[in-house]
Amino acid sequence: MDGLALAFAGGLMLGLASALHCASMCGGIASSLLFLFRPEGPRGNVTVLAAMQGGRILAYTLAGGIVGLIGSAAFNIINPANAYRVIQWAAAVSLMFIGLSIAGLMPAIAGVDTRVARMSETLERVLTPLRRRPVLGPMATGFTWGISPCPMVYAALFSATLQGTFQGGAAWMLGFGAGTLPAIIASAFGIRALSKLNKGALVRSAVGLAIAAFGFSTVYIDWPKVLCLT
């Protein structure tokens, strides 16, 4: 498995691990945005939802490329082996912190949320004129959605930094976005089971601890050897 495929697979695993959280936090957003654009019939619903998800994943992918470049800069300034280990531990700690936060065992990252929310609001004002376009409108709205505060996106971006290249970071976040699609689409079309499950304290704790365990595994398991047996 080559580097970009491995990066995509890692992001995909993290996205799938976030299923319950995404259904609860983003399913309602997807449903409300469908009403905003008032699509006609099932085909219109699919078109609008696909454009929104494309815009959201595009935002993730671009952000992943940017943090991948930041990672490459760190590798160039510091000894690559040391830089990789520092960023790897920072990504693992952030993922564990966010997982424990979802489980209710750690506080939320309120300061980061506030700054990201301001960026999202500014972007929303800039892209508002595109809303009248049948496809670009939902896509622009989805792009703004992708910049909105989300602890799981923060965790994914920390991990994308480890890729050390624009392409690697983008591939990681592309995989993450793809992994979140099933839960969000199901919730958007009225399948409420995931969202209801996520409201239970035990389920939230289990999901949060699973995400924290995933973060722990990124340090203590050599995933390339596990996934690429040949």
Buried (B, 14 or more C-beta within 10 A) or exposed (E): EEBBEBBBBBBBBBBBBBBBBBBBBBBBBBBEBBEBBEBEEEEBBEBBBBBBBBBBBBBBBBBBBBBBBBBBEBBEEBEEEEBBEEBBEBBBBBBBBBBBBBBEEBEEBEEEBEEBEEEBEEBBEEBEEBBEEEBBBBBBBBBBBBBBBBBBBBBBBBBBBBBBBBBBBBBBBBBBBBBBBBBBBBBBBEEEEBBEBBEEEEBBBBBBBBBBEBBBBBBEEEEEEEEEEE
